[in-house]
Amino acid sequence: MKNDKKSIFGWCMYDWANSAYITTVGVALLPIYFAEGIVGKEGVPIFGATVSATALWGFMLGFAALLVFLFAPVLGAIADFSSAKKKFLIGFAYFGSLFATMLYFCRPGNVWIAVVLYICTQVCFVGGNVFYDAFLPHLASEDRLDSVSAKGFAYGYVGGSIQFGIALALVALHETIGIDRVMAVRIGMAMTGFWWAGWTLFTVKYLKEIKTEQELPEKYRNQPKISAYLSLGINRTIATAKKVGNFKHLTLFLIAYMIYNDGIHTVTSMGTIYGKEELGLSDTDLMVTLLLIQVVALVGALIFGLLANRIGARRSVMFSLVLWSGVVIYGYFIQTATQFFILGMIVGFVLGGTQALSRSFYGAMIPEKASAEFYGFYSVFSKFSAIWGPTTFGVIKQITGSARLAIISLMVFFILGLILLAFVNDEKAKAEKLAFDTELG
């Protein structure tokens, strides 16, 4: 039943639960600990070459994204057919929380343990979010998609901020507590696993999925059930991929999203390095800024949700892209920690709105019966887009020697995304979804 308050609460609480991992581990503690403690300045010998911590971290991110790229649409198709979105979501959540907790065992020098655990946790985090996102069209009526999506992100920013604040305090006060800094970091990372698992219990209890399991087509009935569902998932994914290109506005949005999300991903993923290397900021300055971004993003998600109710999700996202262009222009000129804090506040505000409304606008254009499958494609485009922005940043930095030129070059992604979004027709996009035939016959 749509607009059910308990189901929406249970759904939002999953964002509260898993945001602790991506905020504390994925963005803050582990990257620094991985570079300074686990790998160190000397790097890691791989196939006769010395690979730096930064390069290895990039390879880990890329490999995890590749795994999600391969399995997300197929599992989404299976989940849609068998009404198993909640089972997949909870499964990824608890395996992910287990791997996150096990990061406690990563001591300095344990490079490959850290690599394996991080990749496993990251795959579970992203994989779970495919099914989490897929619930949105089933939970909210069309007029409430934007506000419910924004509410989910808001819960995530609050939950992530609280847990990150606790971990940050643990690291900052480690001497007072009587433990060394490495132990404080290890405990802080392990805490995210317990947080993720514990708060997910609200999702288990309150999030409801309407069972509409379909009978397997005759050609799959003689196969073992697992093999049959896998074959069905692959075939449905291929069939849907062929159909997507026939619908102009959905395809146009996905291309626009892939481009502007690439710019957003690059700003958020390279911001810490930019502050460290270009501005010479301390770890404390960087960590406080990251916490500030989470807090402000809560406000941004809610305000942009209200804005979308007035002018629509597409126009609101277009407005956010104008602000993102301003972000990189301002980033080019900043010199001090105070200016970096201000930049963080602007990033947080616009980040929350862009993420929430992109998800809800996409949700309004896809067929409900194939929501997990189509959010699998959404995840694929998101992960595929994560390649080009950082690469562009790195190439320009390498050629020019200036990270400032690299950061301002990201304006191209926002401007091009803005232009493409201008050609997406909201009403035609929503009408096109009715023409989708998700049955393979």
ZIJO-V939037 format. One record per residue. SS is DSSP state (@ for helix, = for strand, . for the rest). D_FIRST is the distance of its C-alpha to the first C-alpha in Angstrom with 1 decimal. Layout:
SS:D_FIRST, SS:D_FIRST
This chain:
.:0.0, .:3.8, .:6.7, .:6.1, @:9.9, @:10.6, @:8.9, @:10.5, @:13.6, @:13.8, @:13.6, @:16.2, @:18.4, @:19.0, @:20.7, @:22.6, @:23.7, @:24.9, @:26.4, @:29.2, @:30.4, @:30.6, @:32.1, @:34.6, @:35.5, @:34.8, @:36.2, @:38.4, @:40.1, @:40.3, @:41.7, @:44.6, @:45.2, @:45.1, @:47.7, @:50.0, @:49.7, @:48.5, @:50.2, .:52.7, .:54.8, .:56.6, .:53.6, =:52.9, =:55.2, =:53.3, .:55.3, .:58.4, =:56.8, =:55.8, =:52.2, .:51.3, @:48.3, @:46.8, @:47.1, @:45.8, @:42.8, @:42.1, @:42.5, @:40.0, @:37.4, @:38.2, @:38.1, @:34.7, @:33.4, @:35.0, @:33.3, @:29.8, @:31.0, @:31.8, @:28.9, @:25.8, @:25.1, @:26.0, @:23.9, @:21.0, @:21.6, @:21.8, @:18.6, @:16.8, @:18.6, @:18.2, .:14.7, .:16.7, @:15.7, @:15.2, @:18.5, @:20.3, @:19.1, @:20.3, @:23.4, @:24.5, @:23.9, @:26.2, @:28.8, @:28.9, @:29.3, @:32.1, @:34.0, @:33.7, @:35.2, @:37.9, @:39.0, @:41.0, @:43.5, .:44.4, .:47.8, .:50.2, .:51.4, .:48.4, @:47.5, @:46.0, @:44.0, @:42.4, @:41.9, @:40.2, @:38.0, @:37.0, @:36.1, @:34.0, @:32.1, @:31.6, @:30.3, @:27.8, @:26.7, @:26.3, @:24.9, @:22.2, @:21.3, @:20.7, @:17.7, @:16.7, @:16.8, @:15.0, .:11.7, @:12.0, @:11.0, @:7.7, @:7.1, .:8.7, .:9.6, @:13.2, @:14.9, @:13.6, @:14.1, @:17.7, @:17.2, @:14.5, @:16.8, @:19.7, @:18.3, @:17.9, @:21.5, @:22.7, @:21.6, @:23.5, @:26.5, @:26.8, @:26.4, @:28.7, @:31.2, @:31.5, @:32.1, @:34.4, @:36.3, @:36.9, @:38.2, @:40.3, @:41.9, @:42.6, @:44.4, @:46.2, .:47.4, @:48.2, @:51.9, @:51.2, @:49.0, .:51.7, .:50.2, .:51.0, @:48.9, @:47.9, @:46.7, @:44.6, @:43.0, @:42.3, @:40.8, @:38.7, @:37.3, @:36.6, @:34.8, @:32.1, @:31.3, @:30.9, @:28.8, @:26.5, @:26.2, @:26.0, @:23.2, @:21.1, @:20.8, @:18.2, @:16.1, @:16.9, @:15.8, @:12.7, .:11.0, .:8.7, .:8.9, .:7.9, .:11.5, .:12.9, .:16.5, .:19.1, .:22.6, .:25.3, .:27.5, @:30.9, @:32.9, @:31.1, .:31.2, .:34.7, .:34.0, .:33.0, @:29.2, @:29.5, @:31.8, @:29.8, @:26.6, @:28.9, @:30.5, @:27.3, @:26.0, @:29.3, @:29.5, @:26.1, @:26.9, @:30.2, @:28.9, @:26.2, @:29.0, @:31.2, @:28.6, @:27.7, .:31.2, .:30.9, .:28.5, @:30.5, @:28.2, @:25.9, @:29.1, @:30.9, @:28.2, @:28.3, @:32.1, @:32.0, @:29.6, @:31.8, @:34.8, @:33.7, @:31.8, @:35.0, @:36.8, @:34.2, @:34.4, @:38.2, @:38.4, @:36.3, @:37.8, @:41.4, @:41.4, @:42.7, @:45.4, @:46.4, @:46.7, @:48.7, @:51.1, @:51.5, .:51.4, .:52.6, .:50.0, .:49.8, @:47.1, @:46.3, @:45.9, @:43.6, @:41.4, @:41.2, @:40.2, @:37.4, @:36.1, @:36.5, @:34.5, @:31.5, @:31.8, @:32.3, @:29.5, @:27.0, @:28.4, @:28.5, @:24.8, @:23.9, @:26.6, @:25.8, @:22.1, @:23.6, @:26.1, @:23.6, @:22.1, @:25.6, @:27.1, .:24.3, @:23.5, @:26.3, @:29.0, @:27.9, @:28.4, @:31.7, @:32.8, @:32.0, @:34.2, @:37.0, @:36.7, @:36.7, @:40.0, @:41.4, @:40.4, @:42.6, @:45.4, @:45.5, @:45.3, @:48.5, @:50.5, .:49.4, .:52.2, .:51.3, @:48.8, @:47.9, @:47.1, @:45.0, @:43.0, @:42.5, @:41.4, @:38.9, @:37.4, @:37.1, @:35.6, @:33.0, @:32.0, @:31.6, @:30.2, @:27.0, @:26.3, @:27.2, @:25.1, @:21.9, @:22.3, @:23.5, @:20.4, @:18.0, @:20.5, @:20.5, @:16.7, .:16.9, .:19.6, .:18.2, .:16.4, @:12.9, @:14.2, @:17.0, @:15.7, @:17.4, @:20.5, @:20.7, @:20.2, @:23.0, @:25.1, @:24.2, @:25.5, @:28.5, @:29.5, @:29.1, @:31.4, @:33.8, @:34.2, .:35.3, .:38.6, @:40.3, @:40.2, @:41.7, @:44.2, @:45.2, @:45.6, @:47.7, @:49.9, @:50.7, @:51.4, @:53.7, @:55.5, @:56.0, .:55.9, .:53.7, @:50.1, @:50.1, @:50.6, @:47.9, @:45.3, @:46.1, .:45.9, .:42.1, @:42.0, @:42.3, @:38.8, @:37.3, @:39.3, @:38.7, @:34.9, @:35.1, @:37.1, @:34.8, @:31.7, @:33.7, .:33.6, .:29.8, .:28.6, @:25.0, @:24.5, @:26.2, @:24.3, @:20.9, @:22.5, @:23.9, @:20.7, @:20.3, @:23.6, .:22.6, .:23.0, .:21.8, .:23.4, .:26.8, .:28.1
